[in-house]
Amino acid sequence: MPQTDDYAGLGGRFYSAYIERPLLGRAVIRLLWGGDARPMYASLETLQHIEAGVTVVDAACGAGLALRWLEPSRVGRYIGADNSPAMLERARERANRRGFRDAEFELATSRRSRSRMGKPTPTSSTTPSTSSPTRRRLWPRLRVVSSRAADW
């Protein structure tokens, strides 16, 4: 059965509009789901202070929310992955507007993610796997972030 892109329509545009604005995002998340988005936005704010030259892997990047807090001159490499083509297109547009000219984007599915990233674990969205020598060598320069509210 073909997979549909739930974020291609009006709902996805609405999500993108409110989630990138912390004040509005906190209000909508509280109103619609009774959640508290403050920890998510506080975590995203820490991206302003990342070490220069790191590789950022933005798992479930959506429309590129983390790009709002990242400074292009400090990021060595940005890789965004999401399972929504519409959200990836929004993230590409945001990356270009913000000056991330070499940003990379990957359409991710759970099967593809498992084969490329190793076995998923509860911490896979925030902790890169160090099972291979290459991954162990890259570990000090790699930061994996997730901009999905559900991860906080």
N, C-alpha and C positions, 0 to 999 in steps of 0.2 A: 504494500500500500504506500503510495507516495506521501511523503511528509509535507505538511502545510507549514507556512511561515506565519505564526501567530502575531508576529510583530510587523508585518508588511502593511497593515491597514491603519485605520484611525487610532486603534488602541495602542499600537506601537509608537505612533507619533505622539500621542498623549503621554505615554510612559517616558519617552525621550525628553519631552518638554519639561515635565515636572521633576524627574530624577536628577537632572543636571543643575537644578536650582535648589540649594540646600533648604532654604526657608519653606519654599513651596513643597519640596519633596518630603520634608518632615511632616508637614500638615496633611498632605494627601495620604501618606503611609499610615499616619495615626487614624485618619478619618476612615479610609477604606478597609484597613486590616487591623487596626488597633495596635500597630507596631511602633517601635521607637527607633527611628533612623539615626539618632544622634551618634551611636557607636560607629555606624558605617561612614558617616561624613567625617568623624574624628579620625578614623583610620585613613581615609583618603587624604586628609590634610597632611598626614605625615609624609606623603609622597613628595611634598615640597622640599624635604630635607634629605633625599636619598643621596648616596655617594655618587660622585661624578663618574660617568662611564659605564654604569651598570646596564645589564640587559633586563628589561622589564617584560615579563610574560603576563599579559592581562587576560586571565582565564575568565570566560563568560563576560567579555568586554562590553557587550551591548553596543550602545552608540558611542563608546569611547569615553565614558564618564571619568575614568582615571586620568585621561589626557588633560582634563581641566586643571589638575593639580601638578602635573609634571612639567618641568621646564625642558624644552627640546635640547638646550645646550648641555644639560647634565645627563641626558639619557644616551647611552652608547648605542642601544638597539631596543626598539619597541616591537613586540609581537602581540597582536590581539587575536583572540580566538573566540568564536561564538557559533551557536548552531542556527542563527538567523541570518540569512543573506541580507535582509533589509537592514538589520542592525549593523552588520559589517559595513554596508555602504554608508550609513550615517557615521560610523567610526572613521572610515577613510576620509570623508568630507571634513570631519572635525580635526583629524590629524593634519590634513593639508592646511586648514585655516590656522592651526596652532604652530605650524612650521616643522612638523615631523615629516620631512620629505621622504625618508627612507623607511617609514613604518611598514611593517608586514602584517598581513591579515590572513587568517586561516579559518575556513568553514570547518567547524568541529562537530562531530557526532560522537555519541558515547562509544560506539564500536571503534571508530577511527582514533579517538582520544586514548582508548585503552591500548591499542596496538602501537601508538607512537609515544605515549607517555608512561607506559607501564601499568600495573594493576592499580585501579583507583582505590584510594583510602579516604577515610573521613577528613584527612588533612591535605588531600592532594591539591586543593585549590590554593593553598597558601605555602606548601612546603614542597620544593622540587625533589624528585627522586634522586638519590645519590648512589644507585645501584651499579652504574657503569663507570669505568674510569673517566670517560669524557665528562659525564655529569658531575663526578666528584671534582674534576679539575675546574669546571665552570662554576661550581657551587658558590665560591666567594664573590663572584661577580653577577650572580643571578638573583633577581627578586621576582617572585610570582605574586601577582595581586589579583584580586577578584573584585569587581565593582558591583556584584549582585547583592542586593539587600539581604537576600536569604542566607548569605554566608556569614552574617554577623548575628 
